[in-house]
Amino acid sequence: MNAELEHIWTQVQDQLAIAVGQATYHTWLEPLRALELSERRLVVLAPPHSCRWIGDRFGALLHDTVALVLGRAIDVELTSQPNAHQSATPFDTPSQPLGNPKLTFEQFVIGDCNRLAHAAALAVTEMPAHAYNPLFICGPPGVGKTHLLNSIANLLLAHNPGLTVRCTTGEAFTNEFLAALASGHTETFKTRFRHIDVLLIDDIQFLERKTKTEEEFFHTFNALHDGGRQIVLTSDRPPRDLQALEDRLRERFQAGLVADIAPPDLSTRVAILRMRAYRDHIELDDELALITIAEHVHSNVRALEGALIRTVAFSSLTGRPLTADLAEEVLHRLYPQAHAHAQPRSLADIQNAACQHFGLSRDELLSSSRTARVAWPRQVAMYLARELTGESLPTIGRSFGGRDHTTVLHAWRRTSARIADDDASRQAVERLRRSLTVDTHRNPTFSPHPDRPA
């Protein structure tokens, strides 16, 4: 690919990623390669097993995106057979890392919340298929599971470039398998996933209730495990809570090492922020600004780094120094629970408090009613149950009238979105949270140096 074509194709890829979203882009469109560009035609190389399906589903989008980038419409031709004189990059390369070289073991902040998972991931990298096989890493969203999976891939390929490492997600595995079924290329699919050295799959819970995909993954798992190949999986729940998966899969997941990652404690959160500030060359006028940010955001590393970016941006745009007072001013509306650290509460405590706060009976809260008067309080109660207790999603769901764990996750997401956009809702949820928590604010001392352990 010449420099001009490479530049044009990079712009096309950027537009495609925006149009379809990252998950779909990484699964189907990222592997595409531009081969040849003329006045009337762009030739694009696609994977043999999905070329026809990509053309049917994304052909019009490809045509429109290329026209947008070039400023004129031309024909876009998909092919799975590059000519001998074309220097195309083959699709089925020996390895397929997750794609983020910044996510390495060196950039992973270790704390009590993730020490076991980190050590197990490192052991797997040093001795694939000999240390822990399978390795099953579980934890809520945003605590570092994908970071560890990337770290394994990057270190394996750095020291063992000959290894075949296949990295994907539960959703991508499912989509690719269904496309193979539809196009009649199941044998090609099996070869891609069974004739490898290491399989890394993020968000394996996506396979729940997908019978055909579960069946295929069961045989893929057995083929790899019996052949002495390493398998690493991540999930938002431990295997025992993946109740919608077949028993035989859950049993295999539990046969190796299950390493959980908990939300980071305060000192770990500060260490994560310090690492990010050091890496991005962020100048701090007050080290206490990091502690203030860490006290506002408790459970999610992505939200934690987002809060840092928001504070840095506000400091840059207003010309004010990045201090603890500035961080408090920027974040108190988005994360008003600063200094309120929850003591463990029971599910019954939360349900009773929600009933009293919203003027409902317990029977109404747990009923099947979907009226706004009942649905919103129920969603808030489920949200707080997940935030303030250590109970699993299935356990929370059962306590709310025998509901499924997906209902709890939906309620958590809906409540999170609503309190982010609506002041009245955020204040109502915060008042209820405060009634369930006690102030245990402390003023710990932290090392100001990014390379010194917290």
BAVEXDO-715448 format. One record per residue (C-alpha): residue in one letter; residue number from 1; x, y, z. Coordinates in nm, 3 decimals. Example, Ala and Ser with C-alpha at 12.3 -4.5 7.8 and 13.67 -1.06 7.14 Angstrom:
BEGIN
<rec "a", 1, <1.230, -0.450, 0.780>>
<rec "s", 2, <1.367, -0.106, 0.714>>
//
This chain:
BEGIN
<rec "m", 1, <0.000, 0.000, 0.000>>
<rec "n", 2, <0.153, 0.330, -0.106>>
<rec "a", 3, <0.161, 0.631, 0.127>>
<rec "e", 4, <-0.130, 0.811, -0.042>>
<rec "l", 5, <-0.356, 0.504, -0.036>>
<rec "e", 6, <-0.258, 0.432, 0.324>>
<rec "h", 7, <-0.354, 0.785, 0.425>>
<rec "i", 8, <-0.689, 0.762, 0.246>>
<rec "w", 9, <-0.765, 0.419, 0.393>>
<rec "t", 10, <-0.684, 0.540, 0.744>>
<rec "q", 11, <-0.943, 0.816, 0.701>>
<rec "v", 12, <-1.197, 0.564, 0.572>>
<rec "q", 13, <-1.135, 0.337, 0.871>>
<rec "d", 14, <-1.179, 0.627, 1.114>>
<rec "q", 15, <-1.516, 0.712, 0.958>>
<rec "l", 16, <-1.627, 0.347, 0.959>>
<rec "a", 17, <-1.546, 0.313, 1.329>>
<rec "i", 18, <-1.761, 0.619, 1.406>>
<rec "a", 19, <-2.047, 0.494, 1.188>>
<rec "v", 20, <-2.082, 0.141, 1.328>>
<rec "g", 21, <-1.930, 0.162, 1.678>>
<rec "q", 22, <-1.609, 0.011, 1.809>>
<rec "a", 23, <-1.733, -0.344, 1.875>>
<rec "t", 24, <-1.875, -0.395, 1.525>>
<rec "y", 25, <-1.580, -0.216, 1.366>>
<rec "h", 26, <-1.318, -0.435, 1.538>>
<rec "t", 27, <-1.511, -0.752, 1.453>>
<rec "w", 28, <-1.586, -0.695, 1.084>>
<rec "l", 29, <-1.431, -0.384, 0.932>>
<rec "e", 30, <-1.091, -0.341, 1.098>>
<rec "p", 31, <-0.945, -0.648, 0.915>>
<rec "l", 32, <-1.022, -0.494, 0.575>>
<rec "r", 33, <-0.719, -0.380, 0.372>>
<rec "a", 34, <-0.704, -0.142, 0.076>>
<rec "l", 35, <-0.522, -0.303, -0.217>>
<rec "e", 36, <-0.552, -0.074, -0.515>>
<rec "l", 37, <-0.698, 0.268, -0.595>>
<rec "s", 38, <-0.765, 0.407, -0.942>>
<rec "e", 39, <-0.981, 0.690, -1.078>>
<rec "r", 40, <-1.287, 0.466, -1.088>>
<rec "r", 41, <-1.231, 0.184, -0.838>>
<rec "l", 42, <-1.102, 0.095, -0.492>>
<rec "v", 43, <-1.017, -0.272, -0.435>>
<rec "v", 44, <-1.048, -0.388, -0.075>>
<rec "l", 45, <-0.925, -0.720, 0.066>>
<rec "a", 46, <-1.166, -0.895, 0.305>>
<rec "p", 47, <-1.131, -1.219, 0.506>>
<rec "p", 48, <-1.231, -1.519, 0.291>>
<rec "h", 49, <-1.479, -1.655, 0.544>>
<rec "s", 50, <-1.677, -1.330, 0.572>>
<rec "c", 51, <-1.615, -1.143, 0.247>>
<rec "r", 52, <-1.963, -1.201, 0.103>>
<rec "w", 53, <-2.136, -1.125, 0.434>>
<rec "i", 54, <-1.943, -0.799, 0.477>>
<rec "g", 55, <-2.037, -0.697, 0.124>>
<rec "d", 56, <-2.407, -0.765, 0.187>>
<rec "r", 57, <-2.419, -0.587, 0.522>>
<rec "f", 58, <-2.165, -0.305, 0.486>>
<rec "g", 59, <-2.128, -0.262, 0.108>>
<rec "a", 60, <-2.340, 0.055, 0.091>>
<rec "l", 61, <-2.168, 0.201, 0.396>>
<rec "l", 62, <-1.824, 0.135, 0.244>>
<rec "h", 63, <-1.927, 0.301, -0.081>>
<rec "d", 64, <-2.065, 0.611, 0.096>>
<rec "t", 65, <-1.767, 0.639, 0.332>>
<rec "v", 66, <-1.512, 0.619, 0.050>>
<rec "a", 67, <-1.708, 0.883, -0.142>>
<rec "l", 68, <-1.708, 1.106, 0.167>>
<rec "v", 69, <-1.331, 1.078, 0.211>>
<rec "l", 70, <-1.245, 1.118, -0.158>>
<rec "g", 71, <-1.507, 1.382, -0.230>>
<rec "r", 72, <-1.640, 1.178, -0.523>>
<rec "a", 73, <-1.815, 0.845, -0.574>>
<rec "i", 74, <-1.621, 0.547, -0.709>>
<rec "d", 75, <-1.679, 0.173, -0.720>>
<rec "v", 76, <-1.569, -0.026, -0.414>>
<rec "e", 77, <-1.480, -0.387, -0.490>>
<rec "l", 78, <-1.442, -0.644, -0.212>>
<rec "t", 79, <-1.217, -0.941, -0.279>>
<rec "s", 80, <-1.085, -1.229, -0.073>>
<rec "q", 81, <-0.811, -1.323, -0.326>>
<rec "p", 82, <-0.532, -1.065, -0.361>>
<rec "n", 83, <-0.337, -1.089, -0.685>>
<rec "a", 84, <0.022, -1.201, -0.672>>
<rec "h", 85, <0.162, -0.857, -0.759>>
<rec "q", 86, <-0.030, -0.684, -0.477>>
<rec "s", 87, <0.146, -0.639, -0.146>>
<rec "a", 88, <-0.158, -0.699, 0.071>>
<rec "t", 89, <-0.147, -0.772, 0.440>>
<rec "p", 90, <-0.302, -1.118, 0.490>>
<rec "f", 91, <-0.601, -1.135, 0.720>>
<rec "d", 92, <-0.522, -1.452, 0.906>>
<rec "t", 93, <-0.196, -1.340, 1.063>>
<rec "p", 94, <-0.021, -1.565, 1.319>>
<rec "s", 95, <-0.139, -1.341, 1.599>>
<rec "q", 96, <-0.417, -1.092, 1.657>>
<rec "p", 97, <-0.356, -0.881, 1.971>>
<rec "l", 98, <-0.637, -0.680, 2.122>>
<rec "g", 99, <-0.486, -0.369, 1.975>>
<rec "n", 100, <-0.386, -0.138, 2.260>>
<rec "p", 101, <-0.010, -0.141, 2.320>>
<rec "k", 102, <-0.052, 0.099, 2.614>>
<rec "l", 103, <-0.229, -0.167, 2.818>>
<rec "t", 104, <0.071, -0.353, 2.959>>
<rec "f", 105, <0.169, -0.504, 3.291>>
<rec "e", 106, <0.394, -0.204, 3.352>>
<rec "q", 107, <0.093, 0.030, 3.328>>
<rec "f", 108, <-0.128, -0.184, 3.554>>
<rec "v", 109, <-0.155, -0.052, 3.910>>
<rec "i", 110, <-0.150, -0.334, 4.164>>
<rec "g", 111, <-0.355, -0.320, 4.484>>
<rec "d", 112, <-0.524, -0.557, 4.725>>
<rec "c", 113, <-0.828, -0.553, 4.496>>
<rec "n", 114, <-0.648, -0.710, 4.199>>
<rec "r", 115, <-0.328, -0.870, 4.331>>
<rec "l", 116, <-0.433, -1.231, 4.270>>
<rec "a", 117, <-0.561, -1.165, 3.917>>
<rec "h", 118, <-0.243, -0.976, 3.826>>
<rec "a", 119, <-0.014, -1.249, 3.960>>
<rec "a", 120, <-0.213, -1.520, 3.781>>
<rec "a", 121, <-0.207, -1.329, 3.451>>
<rec "l", 122, <0.169, -1.286, 3.479>>
<rec "a", 123, <0.215, -1.655, 3.559>>
<rec "v", 124, <0.009, -1.754, 3.255>>
<rec "t", 125, <0.224, -1.530, 3.036>>
<rec "e", 126, <0.545, -1.683, 3.167>>
<rec "m", 127, <0.423, -2.044, 3.138>>
<rec "p", 128, <0.129, -2.072, 2.897>>
<rec "a", 129, <-0.091, -2.379, 2.960>>
<rec "h", 130, <0.126, -2.483, 3.256>>
<rec "a", 131, <0.034, -2.239, 3.532>>
<rec "y", 132, <-0.345, -2.196, 3.533>>
<rec "n", 133, <-0.560, -2.329, 3.252>>
<rec "p", 134, <-0.815, -2.195, 3.210>>
<rec "l", 135, <-0.765, -1.863, 3.387>>
<rec "f", 136, <-1.100, -1.698, 3.454>>
<rec "i", 137, <-1.082, -1.330, 3.557>>
<rec "c", 138, <-1.406, -1.179, 3.685>>
<rec "g", 139, <-1.519, -0.845, 3.824>>
<rec "p", 140, <-1.756, -0.555, 3.761>>
<rec "p", 141, <-1.709, -0.329, 3.457>>
<rec "g", 142, <-1.415, -0.091, 3.456>>
<rec "v", 143, <-1.185, -0.258, 3.710>>
<rec "g", 144, <-0.906, -0.375, 3.475>>
<rec "k", 145, <-1.006, -0.711, 3.325>>
<rec "t", 146, <-0.951, -0.599, 2.965>>
<rec "h", 147, <-0.624, -0.432, 3.070>>
<rec "l", 148, <-0.492, -0.765, 3.200>>
<rec "l", 149, <-0.605, -0.947, 2.886>>
<rec "n", 150, <-0.420, -0.693, 2.670>>
<rec "s", 151, <-0.116, -0.721, 2.897>>
<rec "i", 152, <-0.106, -1.099, 2.848>>
<rec "a", 153, <-0.131, -1.064, 2.470>>
<rec "n", 154, <0.132, -0.790, 2.445>>
<rec "l", 155, <0.388, -0.964, 2.665>>
<rec "l", 156, <0.336, -1.304, 2.501>>
<rec "l", 157, <0.389, -1.162, 2.155>>
<rec "a", 158, <0.687, -0.953, 2.263>>
<rec "h", 159, <0.876, -1.257, 2.395>>
<rec "n", 160, <0.725, -1.532, 2.177>>
<rec "p", 161, <0.652, -1.380, 1.833>>
<rec "g", 162, <0.598, -1.728, 1.687>>
<rec "l", 163, <0.296, -1.798, 1.907>>
<rec "t", 164, <-0.050, -1.788, 1.756>>
<rec "v", 165, <-0.250, -1.569, 1.993>>
<rec "r", 166, <-0.617, -1.518, 1.916>>
<rec "c", 167, <-0.782, -1.232, 2.106>>
<rec "t", 168, <-1.149, -1.151, 2.077>>
<rec "t", 169, <-1.465, -1.078, 2.275>>
<rec "g", 170, <-1.767, -1.292, 2.349>>
<rec "e", 171, <-1.974, -1.076, 2.117>>
<rec "a", 172, <-1.719, -1.095, 1.833>>
<rec "f", 173, <-1.688, -1.473, 1.871>>
<rec "t", 174, <-2.066, -1.503, 1.846>>
<rec "n", 175, <-2.097, -1.274, 1.544>>
<rec "e", 176, <-1.814, -1.441, 1.358>>
<rec "f", 177, <-1.957, -1.786, 1.425>>
<rec "l", 178, <-2.304, -1.685, 1.302>>
<rec "a", 179, <-2.151, -1.533, 0.988>>
<rec "a", 180, <-1.959, -1.855, 0.927>>
<rec "l", 181, <-2.281, -2.053, 0.962>>
<rec "a", 182, <-2.462, -1.824, 0.720>>
<rec "s", 183, <-2.183, -1.835, 0.460>>
<rec "g", 184, <-2.106, -2.206, 0.497>>
<rec "h", 185, <-1.749, -2.149, 0.623>>
<rec "t", 186, <-1.770, -2.319, 0.962>>
<rec "e", 187, <-1.456, -2.525, 0.897>>
<rec "t", 188, <-1.257, -2.207, 0.837>>
<rec "f", 189, <-1.397, -2.066, 1.160>>
<rec "k", 190, <-1.297, -2.381, 1.353>>
<rec "t", 191, <-0.946, -2.363, 1.212>>
<rec "r", 192, <-0.911, -2.001, 1.322>>
<rec "f", 193, <-1.003, -2.075, 1.681>>
<rec "r", 194, <-0.883, -2.432, 1.740>>
<rec "h", 195, <-0.542, -2.436, 1.571>>
<rec "i", 196, <-0.383, -2.172, 1.794>>
<rec "d", 197, <-0.159, -2.154, 2.100>>
<rec "v", 198, <-0.344, -1.903, 2.317>>
<rec "l", 199, <-0.711, -1.797, 2.320>>
<rec "l", 200, <-0.809, -1.478, 2.506>>
<rec "i", 201, <-1.179, -1.390, 2.522>>
<rec "d", 202, <-1.316, -1.079, 2.692>>
<rec "d", 203, <-1.675, -1.069, 2.827>>
<rec "i", 204, <-1.747, -1.439, 2.792>>
<rec "q", 205, <-2.086, -1.380, 2.961>>
<rec "f", 206, <-2.209, -1.264, 2.620>>
<rec "l", 207, <-2.248, -1.631, 2.526>>
<rec "e", 208, <-2.538, -1.675, 2.770>>
<rec "r", 209, <-2.861, -1.796, 2.606>>
<rec "k", 210, <-2.692, -1.839, 2.267>>
<rec "t", 211, <-2.733, -2.214, 2.229>>
<rec "k", 212, <-2.549, -2.271, 1.901>>
<rec "t", 213, <-2.258, -2.048, 1.997>>
<rec "e", 214, <-2.231, -2.216, 2.339>>
<rec "e", 215, <-2.215, -2.554, 2.167>>
<rec "e", 216, <-1.939, -2.436, 1.933>>
<rec "f", 217, <-1.740, -2.275, 2.215>>
<rec "f", 218, <-1.773, -2.592, 2.425>>
<rec "h", 219, <-1.602, -2.793, 2.151>>
<rec "t", 220, <-1.346, -2.516, 2.090>>
<rec "f", 221, <-1.265, -2.508, 2.461>>
<rec "n", 222, <-1.222, -2.886, 2.473>>
<rec "a", 223, <-1.004, -2.893, 2.161>>
<rec "l", 224, <-0.770, -2.627, 2.300>>
<rec "h", 225, <-0.760, -2.756, 2.657>>
<rec "d", 226, <-0.705, -3.117, 2.555>>
<rec "g", 227, <-0.431, -3.001, 2.320>>
<rec "g", 228, <-0.245, -2.821, 2.599>>
<rec "r", 229, <-0.326, -2.469, 2.476>>
<rec "q", 230, <-0.379, -2.174, 2.707>>
<rec "i", 231, <-0.727, -2.024, 2.758>>
<rec "v", 232, <-0.795, -1.696, 2.942>>
<rec "l", 233, <-1.149, -1.565, 2.987>>
<rec "t", 234, <-1.298, -1.259, 3.152>>
<rec "s", 235, <-1.652, -1.197, 3.275>>
<rec "d", 236, <-1.849, -0.948, 3.481>>
<rec "r", 237, <-1.952, -1.237, 3.709>>
<rec "p", 238, <-1.789, -1.554, 3.849>>
<rec "p", 239, <-1.876, -1.882, 3.673>>
<rec "r", 240, <-2.126, -1.985, 3.941>>
<rec "d", 241, <-2.336, -1.676, 3.861>>
<rec "l", 242, <-2.349, -1.741, 3.486>>
<rec "q", 243, <-2.669, -1.935, 3.538>>
<rec "a", 244, <-2.785, -1.899, 3.178>>
<rec "l", 245, <-2.478, -2.088, 3.053>>
<rec "e", 246, <-2.484, -2.465, 3.021>>
<rec "d", 247, <-2.361, -2.650, 3.330>>
<rec "r", 248, <-2.084, -2.820, 3.136>>
<rec "l", 249, <-1.934, -2.484, 3.037>>
<rec "r", 250, <-1.955, -2.339, 3.388>>
<rec "e", 251, <-1.787, -2.652, 3.524>>
<rec "r", 252, <-1.499, -2.611, 3.281>>
<rec "f", 253, <-1.461, -2.244, 3.368>>
<rec "q", 254, <-1.437, -2.334, 3.736>>
<rec "a", 255, <-1.187, -2.615, 3.674>>
<rec "g", 256, <-0.898, -2.370, 3.646>>
<rec "l", 257, <-0.820, -2.064, 3.855>>
<rec "v", 258, <-1.100, -1.812, 3.913>>
<rec "a", 259, <-0.943, -1.476, 4.007>>
<rec "d", 260, <-1.174, -1.191, 4.093>>
<rec "i", 261, <-1.102, -0.819, 4.076>>
<rec "a", 262, <-1.284, -0.591, 4.319>>
<rec "p", 263, <-1.338, -0.216, 4.283>>
<rec "p", 264, <-1.018, -0.035, 4.384>>
<rec "d", 265, <-0.979, 0.103, 4.735>>
<rec "l", 266, <-0.883, 0.465, 4.797>>
<rec "s", 267, <-0.506, 0.416, 4.794>>
<rec "t", 268, <-0.523, 0.214, 4.472>>
<rec "r", 269, <-0.744, 0.477, 4.309>>
<rec "v", 270, <-0.492, 0.748, 4.395>>
<rec "a", 271, <-0.210, 0.532, 4.258>>
<rec "i", 272, <-0.405, 0.484, 3.933>>
<rec "l", 273, <-0.455, 0.859, 3.900>>
<rec "r", 274, <-0.090, 0.925, 3.976>>
<rec "m", 275, <0.015, 0.676, 3.709>>
<rec "r", 276, <-0.215, 0.839, 3.454>>
<rec "a", 277, <-0.093, 1.188, 3.543>>
<rec "y", 278, <0.269, 1.076, 3.517>>
<rec "r", 279, <0.211, 0.901, 3.184>>
<rec "d", 280, <0.024, 1.198, 3.033>>
<rec "h", 281, <0.270, 1.457, 3.173>>
<rec "i", 282, <-0.003, 1.632, 3.373>>
<rec "e", 283, <0.138, 1.903, 3.599>>
<rec "l", 284, <-0.031, 1.911, 3.939>>
<rec "d", 285, <-0.035, 2.229, 4.146>>
<rec "d", 286, <-0.161, 2.032, 4.444>>
<rec "e", 287, <-0.110, 1.658, 4.504>>
<rec "l", 288, <-0.430, 1.659, 4.709>>
<rec "a", 289, <-0.623, 1.708, 4.383>>
<rec "l", 290, <-0.572, 1.338, 4.307>>
<rec "i", 291, <-0.701, 1.238, 4.650>>
<rec "t", 292, <-1.007, 1.458, 4.601>>
<rec "i", 293, <-1.083, 1.296, 4.265>>
<rec "a", 294, <-1.031, 0.948, 4.412>>
<rec "e", 295, <-1.273, 1.024, 4.695>>
<rec "h", 296, <-1.543, 1.120, 4.447>>
<rec "v", 297, <-1.521, 0.815, 4.218>>
<rec "h", 298, <-1.527, 0.482, 4.399>>
<rec "s", 299, <-1.589, 0.182, 4.179>>
<rec "n", 300, <-1.490, 0.228, 3.816>>
<rec "v", 301, <-1.140, 0.294, 3.683>>
<rec "r", 302, <-1.274, 0.433, 3.355>>
<rec "a", 303, <-1.491, 0.682, 3.543>>
<rec "l", 304, <-1.193, 0.763, 3.764>>
<rec "e", 305, <-0.970, 0.849, 3.468>>
<rec "g", 306, <-1.259, 1.035, 3.308>>
<rec "a", 307, <-1.292, 1.249, 3.621>>
<rec "l", 308, <-0.920, 1.331, 3.599>>
<rec "i", 309, <-0.951, 1.428, 3.232>>
<rec "r", 310, <-1.254, 1.645, 3.310>>
<rec "t", 311, <-1.068, 1.825, 3.588>>
<rec "v", 312, <-0.755, 1.876, 3.377>>
<rec "a", 313, <-0.965, 2.010, 3.089>>
<rec "f", 314, <-1.144, 2.256, 3.318>>
<rec "s", 315, <-0.810, 2.374, 3.457>>
<rec "s", 316, <-0.669, 2.421, 3.107>>
<rec "l", 317, <-0.973, 2.602, 2.968>>
<rec "t", 318, <-1.009, 2.841, 3.261>>
<rec "g", 319, <-0.639, 2.894, 3.330>>
<rec "r", 320, <-0.685, 2.802, 3.695>>
<rec "p", 321, <-0.433, 2.588, 3.883>>
<rec "l", 322, <-0.515, 2.219, 3.922>>
<rec "t", 323, <-0.583, 2.201, 4.295>>
<rec "a", 324, <-0.802, 2.003, 4.532>>
<rec "d", 325, <-1.049, 2.294, 4.548>>
<rec "l", 326, <-1.079, 2.299, 4.170>>
<rec "a", 327, <-1.134, 1.921, 4.158>>
<rec "e", 328, <-1.406, 1.953, 4.424>>
<rec "e", 329, <-1.576, 2.230, 4.227>>
<rec "v", 330, <-1.566, 2.036, 3.900>>
<rec "l", 331, <-1.680, 1.701, 4.035>>
<rec "h", 332, <-1.919, 1.763, 4.323>>
<rec "r", 333, <-2.225, 1.777, 4.096>>
<rec "l", 334, <-2.138, 1.467, 3.898>>
<rec "y", 335, <-2.011, 1.267, 4.196>>
<rec "p", 336, <-2.169, 1.427, 4.504>>
<rec "q", 337, <-2.097, 1.132, 4.731>>
<rec "a", 338, <-1.747, 1.255, 4.827>>
<rec "h", 339, <-1.645, 1.156, 5.178>>
<rec "a", 340, <-1.945, 0.929, 5.218>>
<rec "h", 341, <-1.808, 0.577, 5.222>>
<rec "a", 342, <-2.074, 0.311, 5.245>>
<rec "q", 343, <-2.082, 0.054, 5.518>>
<rec "p", 344, <-2.215, -0.283, 5.402>>
<rec "r", 345, <-2.595, -0.278, 5.392>>
<rec "s", 346, <-2.837, -0.563, 5.349>>
<rec "l", 347, <-3.070, -0.586, 5.052>>
<rec "a", 348, <-3.366, -0.564, 5.289>>
<rec "d", 349, <-3.228, -0.236, 5.435>>
<rec "i", 350, <-3.208, -0.085, 5.086>>
<rec "q", 351, <-3.554, -0.205, 4.985>>
<rec "n", 352, <-3.710, -0.071, 5.306>>
<rec "a", 353, <-3.535, 0.265, 5.267>>
<rec "a", 354, <-3.650, 0.293, 4.905>>
<rec "c", 355, <-4.009, 0.214, 5.003>>
<rec "q", 356, <-4.004, 0.480, 5.274>>
<rec "h", 357, <-3.834, 0.737, 5.051>>
<rec "f", 358, <-4.071, 0.691, 4.755>>
<rec "g", 359, <-4.389, 0.617, 4.950>>
<rec "l", 360, <-4.435, 0.257, 4.833>>
<rec "s", 361, <-4.519, -0.066, 5.006>>
<rec "r", 362, <-4.270, -0.351, 4.989>>
<rec "d", 363, <-4.519, -0.557, 4.788>>
<rec "e", 364, <-4.542, -0.279, 4.528>>
<rec "l", 365, <-4.165, -0.249, 4.502>>
<rec "l", 366, <-4.124, -0.622, 4.438>>
<rec "s", 367, <-4.431, -0.655, 4.215>>
<rec "s", 368, <-4.438, -0.695, 3.837>>
<rec "s", 369, <-4.583, -0.344, 3.792>>
<rec "r", 370, <-4.405, -0.133, 3.530>>
<rec "t", 371, <-4.578, 0.197, 3.602>>
<rec "a", 372, <-4.347, 0.495, 3.641>>
<rec "r", 373, <-4.452, 0.530, 4.007>>
<rec "v", 374, <-4.305, 0.185, 4.082>>
<rec "a", 375, <-4.045, 0.124, 3.808>>
<rec "w", 376, <-3.816, 0.418, 3.892>>
<rec "p", 377, <-3.799, 0.345, 4.269>>
<rec "r", 378, <-3.731, -0.021, 4.188>>
<rec "q", 379, <-3.449, 0.074, 3.950>>
<rec "v", 380, <-3.297, 0.306, 4.212>>
<rec "a", 381, <-3.315, 0.032, 4.475>>
<rec "m", 382, <-3.143, -0.216, 4.241>>
<rec "y", 383, <-2.881, 0.047, 4.156>>
<rec "l", 384, <-2.804, 0.108, 4.524>>
<rec "a", 385, <-2.808, -0.265, 4.595>>
<rec "r", 386, <-2.527, -0.306, 4.345>>
<rec "e", 387, <-2.340, 0.003, 4.468>>
<rec "l", 388, <-2.365, -0.056, 4.842>>
<rec "t", 389, <-2.356, -0.433, 4.884>>
<rec "g", 390, <-2.124, -0.708, 4.778>>
<rec "e", 391, <-2.408, -0.923, 4.649>>
<rec "s", 392, <-2.393, -1.069, 4.296>>
<rec "l", 393, <-2.636, -0.959, 4.026>>
<rec "p", 394, <-2.833, -1.288, 4.035>>
<rec "t", 395, <-2.868, -1.260, 4.413>>
<rec "i", 396, <-2.995, -0.903, 4.385>>
<rec "g", 397, <-3.238, -1.006, 4.112>>
<rec "r", 398, <-3.379, -1.290, 4.320>>
<rec "s", 399, <-3.436, -1.054, 4.613>>
<rec "f", 400, <-3.642, -0.825, 4.389>>
<rec "g", 401, <-3.923, -1.069, 4.319>>
<rec "g", 402, <-3.719, -1.337, 4.144>>
<rec "r", 403, <-3.592, -1.120, 3.861>>
<rec "d", 404, <-3.309, -1.208, 3.625>>
<rec "h", 405, <-2.957, -1.061, 3.667>>
<rec "t", 406, <-2.994, -0.882, 3.332>>
<rec "t", 407, <-3.284, -0.684, 3.481>>
<rec "v", 408, <-3.056, -0.565, 3.761>>
<rec "l", 409, <-2.784, -0.465, 3.515>>
<rec "h", 410, <-3.042, -0.280, 3.303>>
<rec "a", 411, <-3.170, -0.095, 3.612>>
<rec "w", 412, <-2.814, 0.001, 3.711>>
<rec "r", 413, <-2.740, 0.138, 3.363>>
<rec "r", 414, <-3.070, 0.327, 3.338>>
<rec "t", 415, <-3.024, 0.484, 3.680>>
<rec "s", 416, <-2.661, 0.578, 3.606>>
<rec "a", 417, <-2.765, 0.749, 3.283>>
<rec "r", 418, <-3.059, 0.930, 3.444>>
<rec "i", 419, <-2.867, 1.071, 3.740>>
<rec "a", 420, <-2.593, 1.188, 3.501>>
<rec "d", 421, <-2.844, 1.391, 3.296>>
<rec "d", 422, <-3.112, 1.497, 3.547>>
<rec "d", 423, <-3.036, 1.702, 3.859>>
<rec "a", 424, <-3.361, 1.617, 4.039>>
<rec "s", 425, <-3.308, 1.244, 3.993>>
<rec "r", 426, <-2.946, 1.269, 4.104>>
<rec "q", 427, <-3.044, 1.458, 4.419>>
<rec "a", 428, <-3.317, 1.204, 4.500>>
<rec "v", 429, <-3.076, 0.912, 4.463>>
<rec "e", 430, <-2.809, 1.092, 4.664>>
<rec "r", 431, <-3.050, 1.164, 4.951>>
<rec "l", 432, <-3.142, 0.796, 4.962>>
<rec "r", 433, <-2.776, 0.694, 4.944>>
<rec "r", 434, <-2.686, 0.928, 5.231>>
<rec "s", 435, <-2.960, 0.774, 5.443>>
<rec "l", 436, <-2.794, 0.435, 5.391>>
<rec "t", 437, <-2.431, 0.540, 5.446>>
<rec "v", 438, <-2.220, 0.685, 5.724>>
<rec "d", 439, <-1.930, 0.922, 5.701>>
<rec "t", 440, <-1.599, 0.743, 5.749>>
<rec "h", 441, <-1.385, 1.010, 5.583>>
<rec "r", 442, <-1.017, 0.987, 5.663>>
<rec "n", 443, <-0.720, 1.191, 5.552>>
<rec "p", 444, <-0.456, 0.937, 5.449>>
<rec "t", 445, <-0.110, 1.040, 5.344>>
<rec "f", 446, <0.014, 0.938, 5.000>>
<rec "s", 447, <0.351, 0.942, 4.834>>
<rec "p", 448, <0.375, 1.231, 4.584>>
<rec "h", 449, <0.598, 1.037, 4.346>>
<rec "p", 450, <0.442, 0.840, 4.058>>
<rec "d", 451, <0.708, 0.572, 4.063>>
<rec "r", 452, <0.677, 0.502, 4.434>>
<rec "p", 453, <0.417, 0.239, 4.544>>
<rec "a", 454, <0.114, 0.384, 4.720>>
//
